[in-house]
């Protein structure tokens, strides 16, 4: 069962000169425009740390899907998850924030590399401190919502990852990382808050009957 929410198209725009505005004004990092030539970054010689904690950045890619219930048409949010390289679970795209890029550029790059999608990057959902299961060290993870507008058939990690669109409820159940589940909760809270604001701002028409 999904959660239906009204449309919330974010107006977050990059100010970095590294971003161009192709495809109808959507900000896209110049180095990422040509998907075919993009290769996933490897190695950690540029990895960013803060007081010993590895800095990790990721996205919750999402879209609106039209659904029909009886005679009503609604929009349901779906999120894109990817398979883990080291296990059977699923997660949201994320990776290391490197020294030669902004946090927004890192989030955008990792999502394109791992999930093969691009779109509007919205304001940060928050920061979580967690312990890496494989390395035993502490990481600080930042998550952003990404409203997807383009999905590529080929992307750098296509051969090592699967991707799947899920409802919010399905993603919450399937996600293997507690901190990503909390980021998803924050995403839902933000969307719900915006929906309530939209409803409150709707004009009210009063009909006066005179005799």
Phi and psi restraints in degrees (value plus and minus 20) as a CYANA .aco file:
   2 UNK   PHI    -113.8   -73.8
   2 UNK   PSI     154.9   194.9
   3 UNK   PHI    -134.8   -94.8
   3 UNK   PSI      99.4   139.4
   4 UNK   PHI    -112.0   -72.0
   4 UNK   PSI     109.1   149.1
   5 UNK   PHI    -154.9  -114.9
   5 UNK   PSI     133.2   173.2
   6 UNK   PHI     -93.5   -53.5
   6 UNK   PSI     141.3   181.3
   7 UNK   PHI     -88.3   -48.3
   7 UNK   PSI     114.5   154.5
   8 UNK   PHI    -154.6  -114.6
   8 UNK   PSI      69.5   109.5
   9 UNK   PHI    -109.1   -69.1
   9 UNK   PSI      96.7   136.7
  10 UNK   PHI     -94.7   -54.7
  10 UNK   PSI     134.2   174.2
  11 UNK   PHI    -130.2   -90.2
  11 UNK   PSI       2.7    42.7
  12 UNK   PHI     -90.1   -50.1
  12 UNK   PSI     100.1   140.1
  13 UNK   PHI    -142.3  -102.3
  13 UNK   PSI     114.2   154.2
  14 UNK   PHI     -91.7   -51.7
  14 UNK   PSI     121.5   161.5
  15 UNK   PHI    -123.6   -83.6
  15 UNK   PSI     -26.1    13.9
  16 UNK   PHI     -86.5   -46.5
  16 UNK   PSI     118.3   158.3
  17 UNK   PHI     -86.9   -46.9
  17 UNK   PSI     -30.8     9.2
  18 UNK   PHI     -95.6   -55.6
  18 UNK   PSI     -27.8    12.2
  19 UNK   PHI    -125.9   -85.9
  19 UNK   PSI     111.4   151.4
  20 UNK   PHI    -122.4   -82.4
  20 UNK   PSI     158.8   198.8
  21 UNK   PHI    -150.7  -110.7
  21 UNK   PSI      48.2    88.2
  22 UNK   PHI    -111.6   -71.6
  22 UNK   PSI     156.3   196.3
  23 UNK   PHI      35.1    75.1
  23 UNK   PSI      33.6    73.6
  24 UNK   PHI      58.6    98.6
  24 UNK   PSI       7.5    47.5
  25 UNK   PHI      68.5   108.5
  25 UNK   PSI     -12.6    27.4
  26 UNK   PHI     -99.3   -59.3
  26 UNK   PSI     107.8   147.8
  27 UNK   PHI     -90.4   -50.4
  27 UNK   PSI     104.2   144.2
  28 UNK   PHI    -151.9  -111.9
  28 UNK   PSI     109.4   149.4
  29 UNK   PHI     -76.9   -36.9
  29 UNK   PSI     114.8   154.8
  30 UNK   PHI     -76.7   -36.7
  30 UNK   PSI     -59.8   -19.8
  31 UNK   PHI     -92.4   -52.4
  31 UNK   PSI     -28.8    11.2
  32 UNK   PHI    -127.6   -87.6
  32 UNK   PSI     -22.6    17.4
  33 UNK   PHI     -82.3   -42.3
  33 UNK   PSI     -59.1   -19.1
  34 UNK   PHI    -112.9   -72.9
  34 UNK   PSI      72.9   112.9
  35 UNK   PHI     -80.9   -40.9
  35 UNK   PSI     -56.3   -16.3
  36 UNK   PHI     -82.5   -42.5
  36 UNK   PSI     -55.0   -15.0
  37 UNK   PHI    -108.5   -68.5
  37 UNK   PSI     -24.2    15.8
  38 UNK   PHI     -97.5   -57.5
  38 UNK   PSI     114.2   154.2
  39 UNK   PHI    -146.0  -106.0
  39 UNK   PSI     119.0   159.0
  40 UNK   PHI     -80.5   -40.5
  40 UNK   PSI     119.6   159.6
  41 UNK   PHI     -90.4   -50.4
  41 UNK   PSI     125.3   165.3
  42 UNK   PHI    -150.6  -110.6
  42 UNK   PSI     141.0   181.0
  43 UNK   PHI      63.5   103.5
  43 UNK   PSI     145.4   185.4
  44 UNK   PHI    -148.1  -108.1
  44 UNK   PSI       5.2    45.2
  45 UNK   PHI     -90.3   -50.3
  45 UNK   PSI     -38.7     1.3
  46 UNK   PHI    -126.9   -86.9
  46 UNK   PSI     -12.3    27.7
  47 UNK   PHI     -81.3   -41.3
  47 UNK   PSI     118.3   158.3
  48 UNK   PHI    -114.1   -74.1
  48 UNK   PSI     114.9   154.9
  49 UNK   PHI    -148.0  -108.0
  49 UNK   PSI     132.1   172.1
  50 UNK   PHI    -154.3  -114.3
  50 UNK   PSI      88.8   128.8
  51 UNK   PHI      33.6    73.6
  51 UNK   PSI      23.3    63.3
  52 UNK   PHI      66.8   106.8
  52 UNK   PSI     -28.9    11.1
  53 UNK   PHI    -114.1   -74.1
  53 UNK   PSI     106.2   146.2
  54 UNK   PHI     -87.6   -47.6
  54 UNK   PSI     114.2   154.2
  55 UNK   PHI    -112.2   -72.2
  55 UNK   PSI     101.1   141.1
  56 UNK   PHI    -141.2  -101.2
  56 UNK   PSI     120.1   160.1
  57 UNK   PHI    -151.6  -111.6
  57 UNK   PSI     120.1   160.1
  58 UNK   PHI    -169.8  -129.8
  58 UNK   PSI     159.9   199.9
  59 UNK   PHI    -154.3  -114.3
  59 UNK   PSI     134.5   174.5
  60 UNK   PHI    -126.9   -86.9
  60 UNK   PSI      75.5   115.5
  61 UNK   PHI     -91.9   -51.9
  61 UNK   PSI     115.9   155.9
  62 UNK   PHI    -164.1  -124.1
  62 UNK   PSI     143.6   183.6
  63 UNK   PHI    -168.8  -128.8
  63 UNK   PSI     148.1   188.1
  64 UNK   PHI    -125.9   -85.9
  64 UNK   PSI     111.1   151.1
  65 UNK   PHI    -137.7   -97.7
  65 UNK   PSI     109.7   149.7
  66 UNK   PHI     -91.5   -51.5
  66 UNK   PSI     108.9   148.9
  67 UNK   PHI    -148.8  -108.8
  67 UNK   PSI     134.4   174.4
  68 UNK   PHI    -142.6  -102.6
  68 UNK   PSI     107.8   147.8
  69 UNK   PHI    -143.0  -103.0
  69 UNK   PSI      87.1   127.1
  70 UNK   PHI      38.6    78.6
  70 UNK   PSI    -138.1   -98.1
  71 UNK   PHI    -118.9   -78.9
  71 UNK   PSI     -18.1    21.9
  72 UNK   PHI    -118.8   -78.8
  72 UNK   PSI     121.0   161.0
  73 UNK   PHI    -129.1   -89.1
  73 UNK   PSI     104.7   144.7
  74 UNK   PHI    -146.7  -106.7
  74 UNK   PSI     147.9   187.9
  75 UNK   PHI    -132.7   -92.7
  75 UNK   PSI     106.7   146.7
  76 UNK   PHI    -130.8   -90.8
  76 UNK   PSI     117.0   157.0
  77 UNK   PHI    -103.2   -63.2
  77 UNK   PSI     113.6   153.6
  78 UNK   PHI    -141.0  -101.0
  78 UNK   PSI     126.2   166.2
  79 UNK   PHI    -138.6   -98.6
  79 UNK   PSI     131.5   171.5
  80 UNK   PHI    -120.3   -80.3
  80 UNK   PSI     103.5   143.5
  81 UNK   PHI    -134.5   -94.5
  81 UNK   PSI     139.5   179.5
  82 UNK   PHI    -147.1  -107.1
  82 UNK   PSI     138.0   178.0
  83 UNK   PHI     -97.3   -57.3
  83 UNK   PSI     131.3   171.3
  84 UNK   PHI    -102.4   -62.4
  84 UNK   PSI     124.2   164.2
  85 UNK   PHI     -96.5   -56.5
  85 UNK   PSI     -39.2     0.8
  86 UNK   PHI    -133.8   -93.8
  86 UNK   PSI     -16.0    24.0
  87 UNK   PHI    -179.8  -139.8
  87 UNK   PSI    -191.2  -151.2
  88 UNK   PHI    -114.6   -74.6
  88 UNK   PSI     -32.1     7.9
  89 UNK   PHI     -98.4   -58.4
  89 UNK   PSI     158.1   198.1
  90 UNK   PHI    -140.2  -100.2
  90 UNK   PSI     141.5   181.5
  91 UNK   PHI    -175.7  -135.7
  91 UNK   PSI     158.4   198.4
  92 UNK   PHI    -113.8   -73.8
  92 UNK   PSI     132.7   172.7
  93 UNK   PHI     -81.7   -41.7
  93 UNK   PSI     115.1   155.1
  94 UNK   PHI    -182.4  -142.4
  94 UNK   PSI     142.7   182.7
  95 UNK   PHI    -194.8  -154.8
  95 UNK   PSI    -194.7  -154.7
  96 UNK   PHI     -91.7   -51.7
  96 UNK   PSI     117.5   157.5
  97 UNK   PHI    -105.7   -65.7
  97 UNK   PSI     101.9   141.9
  98 UNK   PHI    -122.5   -82.5
  98 UNK   PSI     143.3   183.3
  99 UNK   PHI     -87.4   -47.4
  99 UNK   PSI     -45.4    -5.4
 100 UNK   PHI    -116.4   -76.4
 100 UNK   PSI      -0.1    39.9
 101 UNK   PHI    -165.0  -125.0
 101 UNK   PSI     136.2   176.2
 102 UNK   PHI     -97.4   -57.4
 102 UNK   PSI     147.9   187.9
 103 UNK   PHI     -85.0   -45.0
 103 UNK   PSI     -54.7   -14.7
 104 UNK   PHI     -87.7   -47.7
 104 UNK   PSI     -61.0   -21.0
 105 UNK   PHI     -84.0   -44.0
 105 UNK   PSI     -58.3   -18.3
 106 UNK   PHI     -84.8   -44.8
 106 UNK   PSI     -63.1   -23.1
 107 UNK   PHI     -82.7   -42.7
 107 UNK   PSI     -63.6   -23.6
 108 UNK   PHI     -85.1   -45.1
 108 UNK   PSI     -64.7   -24.7
 109 UNK   PHI     -83.7   -43.7
 109 UNK   PSI     -67.7   -27.7
 110 UNK   PHI     -82.1   -42.1
 110 UNK   PSI     -57.6   -17.6
 111 UNK   PHI     -87.9   -47.9
 111 UNK   PSI     -59.7   -19.7
 112 UNK   PHI     -87.7   -47.7
 112 UNK   PSI     -63.8   -23.8
 113 UNK   PHI     -83.2   -43.2
 113 UNK   PSI     -64.9   -24.9
 114 UNK   PHI    -111.5   -71.5
 114 UNK   PSI     -52.6   -12.6
 115 UNK   PHI    -134.3   -94.3
 115 UNK   PSI     -35.2     4.8
 116 UNK   PHI      50.2    90.2
 116 UNK   PSI      15.6    55.6
 117 UNK   PHI    -153.0  -113.0
 117 UNK   PSI     135.6   175.6
 118 UNK   PHI    -154.2  -114.2
 118 UNK   PSI     149.3   189.3
 119 UNK   PHI     147.1   187.1
 119 UNK   PSI    -176.0  -136.0
 120 UNK   PHI    -108.1   -68.1
 120 UNK   PSI      98.8   138.8
 121 UNK   PHI    -106.1   -66.1
 121 UNK   PSI     106.4   146.4
 122 UNK   PHI    -123.0   -83.0
 122 UNK   PSI     150.2   190.2
 123 UNK   PHI     -76.3   -36.3
 123 UNK   PSI     128.0   168.0
 124 UNK   PHI     -76.0   -36.0
 124 UNK   PSI     119.3   159.3
 125 UNK   PHI    -101.6   -61.6
 125 UNK   PSI     -48.8    -8.8
 126 UNK   PHI     135.4   175.4
 126 UNK   PSI    -193.4  -153.4
 127 UNK   PHI    -150.5  -110.5
 127 UNK   PSI     117.1   157.1
 128 UNK   PHI    -149.2  -109.2
 128 UNK   PSI     118.2   158.2
 129 UNK   PHI    -123.9   -83.9
 129 UNK   PSI     105.1   145.1
 130 UNK   PHI    -164.3  -124.3
 130 UNK   PSI     142.5   182.5
 131 UNK   PHI    -121.1   -81.1
 131 UNK   PSI     107.8   147.8
 132 UNK   PHI     -88.6   -48.6
 132 UNK   PSI     108.5   148.5
 133 UNK   PHI     -88.6   -48.6
 133 UNK   PSI     -56.4   -16.4
 134 UNK   PHI    -101.5   -61.5
 134 UNK   PSI     -52.8   -12.8
 135 UNK   PHI    -125.8   -85.8
 135 UNK   PSI     -40.0     0.0
 136 UNK   PHI      53.7    93.7
 136 UNK   PSI      -5.8    34.2
 137 UNK   PHI    -131.6   -91.6
 137 UNK   PSI     142.6   182.6
 138 UNK   PHI    -109.0   -69.0
 138 UNK   PSI     119.6   159.6
 139 UNK   PHI    -141.8  -101.8
 139 UNK   PSI     136.6   176.6
 140 UNK   PHI    -136.4   -96.4
 140 UNK   PSI      98.4   138.4
 141 UNK   PHI    -128.4   -88.4
 141 UNK   PSI     113.1   153.1
 142 UNK   PHI    -133.4   -93.4
 142 UNK   PSI     118.9   158.9
 143 UNK   PHI    -147.2  -107.2
 143 UNK   PSI     121.8   161.8
 144 UNK   PHI    -145.5  -105.5
 144 UNK   PSI     126.7   166.7
 145 UNK   PHI     -98.8   -58.8
 145 UNK   PSI     126.3   166.3
 146 UNK   PHI    -152.9  -112.9
 146 UNK   PSI      92.1   132.1
 147 UNK   PHI     -99.9   -59.9
 147 UNK   PSI      87.6   127.6
 148 UNK   PHI     -92.2   -52.2
 148 UNK   PSI     113.3   153.3
 149 UNK   PHI    -144.8  -104.8
 149 UNK   PSI     -28.6    11.4
 150 UNK   PHI    -167.2  -127.2
 150 UNK   PSI     111.6   151.6
 151 UNK   PHI    -141.5  -101.5
 151 UNK   PSI     100.1   140.1
 152 UNK   PHI    -108.2   -68.2
 152 UNK   PSI     125.7   165.7
 153 UNK   PHI     -99.9   -59.9
 153 UNK   PSI     -45.8    -5.8
 154 UNK   PHI    -143.8  -103.8
 154 UNK   PSI     116.3   156.3
 155 UNK   PHI    -171.0  -131.0
 155 UNK   PSI     143.7   183.7
 156 UNK   PHI     -73.0   -33.0
 156 UNK   PSI     -58.3   -18.3
 157 UNK   PHI    -127.9   -87.9
 157 UNK   PSI       5.1    45.1
 158 UNK   PHI     -78.7   -38.7
 158 UNK   PSI     -56.2   -16.2
 159 UNK   PHI     -97.2   -57.2
 159 UNK   PSI     -33.2     6.8
 160 UNK   PHI    -138.4   -98.4
 160 UNK   PSI     -25.1    14.9
 161 UNK   PHI    -157.1  -117.1
 161 UNK   PSI     128.0   168.0
 162 UNK   PHI    -127.2   -87.2
 162 UNK   PSI     134.7   174.7
 163 UNK   PHI    -150.7  -110.7
 163 UNK   PSI     132.6   172.6
 164 UNK   PHI    -174.3  -134.3
 164 UNK   PSI     116.2   156.2
 165 UNK   PHI    -103.7   -63.7
 165 UNK   PSI     113.0   153.0
 166 UNK   PHI    -152.4  -112.4
 166 UNK   PSI     139.0   179.0
 167 UNK   PHI     -91.8   -51.8
 167 UNK   PSI     147.0   187.0
 168 UNK   PHI     -80.2   -40.2
 168 UNK   PSI     -61.6   -21.6
 169 UNK   PHI     -86.0   -46.0
 169 UNK   PSI     -64.0   -24.0
 170 UNK   PHI     -81.8   -41.8
 170 UNK   PSI     -63.0   -23.0
 171 UNK   PHI     -85.5   -45.5
 171 UNK   PSI     -59.7   -19.7
 172 UNK   PHI     -82.2   -42.2
 172 UNK   PSI     -58.3   -18.3
 173 UNK   PHI     -94.0   -54.0
 173 UNK   PSI     -55.6   -15.6
 174 UNK   PHI    -106.6   -66.6
 174 UNK   PSI     -47.3    -7.3
 175 UNK   PHI     -81.5   -41.5
 175 UNK   PSI     114.7   154.7
 176 UNK   PHI    -111.6   -71.6
 176 UNK   PSI     -32.3     7.7
 177 UNK   PHI    -125.9   -85.9
 177 UNK   PSI     104.9   144.9
 178 UNK   PHI     -80.8   -40.8
 178 UNK   PSI     -58.5   -18.5
 179 UNK   PHI     -91.6   -51.6
 179 UNK   PSI     -50.1   -10.1
 180 UNK   PHI     -91.6   -51.6
 180 UNK   PSI     -52.9   -12.9
 181 UNK   PHI     -84.5   -44.5
 181 UNK   PSI     -59.6   -19.6
 182 UNK   PHI     -86.2   -46.2
 182 UNK   PSI     -57.7   -17.7
 183 UNK   PHI     -83.4   -43.4
 183 UNK   PSI     -58.3   -18.3
 184 UNK   PHI     -85.6   -45.6
 184 UNK   PSI     -59.7   -19.7
 185 UNK   PHI     -80.4   -40.4
 185 UNK   PSI     -61.8   -21.8
 186 UNK   PHI     -86.1   -46.1
 186 UNK   PSI     -57.8   -17.8
 187 UNK   PHI     -81.1   -41.1
 187 UNK   PSI     -66.0   -26.0
 188 UNK   PHI     -84.2   -44.2
 188 UNK   PSI     -61.9   -21.9
 189 UNK   PHI     -80.2   -40.2
 189 UNK   PSI     -62.7   -22.7
 190 UNK   PHI     -85.6   -45.6
 190 UNK   PSI     -62.8   -22.8
 191 UNK   PHI     -84.9   -44.9
 191 UNK   PSI     -62.2   -22.2
 192 UNK   PHI     -84.6   -44.6
 192 UNK   PSI     -61.3   -21.3
 193 UNK   PHI     -82.2   -42.2
 193 UNK   PSI     -61.2   -21.2
 194 UNK   PHI     -86.2   -46.2
 194 UNK   PSI     -59.4   -19.4
 195 UNK   PHI     -82.3   -42.3
 195 UNK   PSI     -62.8   -22.8
 196 UNK   PHI     -83.2   -43.2
 196 UNK   PSI     -59.3   -19.3
 197 UNK   PHI     -84.0   -44.0
 197 UNK   PSI     -60.9   -20.9
 198 UNK   PHI     -81.2   -41.2
 198 UNK   PSI     -61.5   -21.5
 199 UNK   PHI     -86.0   -46.0
 199 UNK   PSI     -57.8   -17.8
 200 UNK   PHI     -90.4   -50.4
 200 UNK   PSI     -50.5   -10.5
 201 UNK   PHI    -103.9   -63.9
 201 UNK   PSI     -29.3    10.7
 202 UNK   PHI     -83.9   -43.9
 202 UNK   PSI     114.3   154.3
 203 UNK   PHI     -86.5   -46.5
 203 UNK   PSI     122.3   162.3
 204 UNK   PHI    -125.4   -85.4
 204 UNK   PSI     104.8   144.8
 205 UNK   PHI    -115.1   -75.1
 205 UNK   PSI     105.6   145.6
 206 UNK   PHI    -127.9   -87.9
 206 UNK   PSI     108.6   148.6
 207 UNK   PHI    -120.2   -80.2
 207 UNK   PSI     100.0   140.0
 208 UNK   PHI    -123.9   -83.9
 208 UNK   PSI     109.3   149.3
 209 UNK   PHI    -131.6   -91.6
 209 UNK   PSI     102.5   142.5
 210 UNK   PHI    -134.3   -94.3
 210 UNK   PSI     128.8   168.8
